[in-house]
Amino acid sequence: MKQTTYKIADMNLWQGRVDAEEGPLARRWHQQVQSLTGPSAAGVALLGFCSDAGVRRNQGNPGAAMGPKALRTAAANLSWHGELPLYDGGDVFCHEDELELAQSLYAEQVARLLNSGHRVIGLGGGHEIAFGSFTGLMRHLQDRGSQPRVGIINFDAHLDLRRSARASSGTPFNQCALLCEQLGTPFHYTCIGVSRCHNTAALFDRAEQLNTRIVLDEQLNGWNPVPLFDALDQALAEVDVIYLTICLDVLPASLAPGVSAPAVRGMDMGLLEAALERIKASNKVMMADIAELNPARDHHSLTARVAARLLARLAG
C-alpha cells in the first residue's frame, strides 16, 4: 500500500558523460555525488521533497512532485567545481493529500542532516517545501541549544502568506511566522521579486503586519541593482542564520515555463545569481531549497536546466 514515506537516494538518476582521458579535473556531478546512508564527512546534502499536494490545495497546476527527479537528471551532467563532498540524501514522498505528514517527515530529515554537520539543499516539490525546511532548521537549532536570530530570504513572485485553515503552497511563510510566535522568536522575512498583479491586497496587508521586507519585480532592473542589494544587506545584517529559498516562478516564463504559475515579468537570471553570491558571501546560509519545478509544464527541460544551474551555484 502506498503511503507517505522517506526513501534513500535512487542513484540510477545520476547518469552522464565521462571524460576519463582528461583526468580528475573533468569530473561531473554524477561522478561526485554519493548516496548518504550513514556517518560521512561533512558536505553538501541534497534532499528531495516529492510533493504537489500543496499546489493542488492552492488551486495550482500539479506536477511538482516529479521536480526532484527532473532536477537531479538535469544536474547530473554539470561540471563539478565544488570542494566539499556531495551527497544525495534521498527523498520524502507525499502520498495523495498527506501534506502535513510529508512536511513533518521532511523536517525530521532536514534536522538529522544538519545535526550531522551537512549543508542541506532541498529539492522541491511545491513551495510547501518551505515550511518543512524552516521547521527542520529550527529543530536543528533547538537540538544544538542555540538561539541565533534566523531570517528567511525568499525569491518569489508570490508572498505565500495566505492564512488558510489548511496548509498549501500558498501558506508556508505564514506558517513560519506562526511557528516563530510559538517559539517566542522574531520573524524576519524578506521576499524578492513580488508581482503586485499576482498578490491580493489582503496578502500585502498580512505582509505589512509581519514587517515583511518586499522588493517588487518592477524594482528589479539590471541597470540599477541598488534596491535589491540594499534589501539584501538589511536582511543579512539583522540575523545570524539565513534560510534561503528560491521559487522558480520568480524568473520570467520565457526562462522558466515549467512552474505552476509562470511569471509575466520575473527577475533577470543574472541579477538572481548576483544576489545569491551576495547572500552566500555572508556565510550565514544554513538551509536552502529550490521549489516549484514542474516537469509536466516544462519545455525541452529548460526550467530543469535553469534549476540545475541555480543548484550548482548554491552548492558551490
Summary of the structure (lengths in Angstrom):
residues: 316
radius of gyration: 18.1
end to end distance: 39.4
largest distance: 59.5
contacts: 1158
relative contact order: 0.16
helix: 42%
strand: 20%
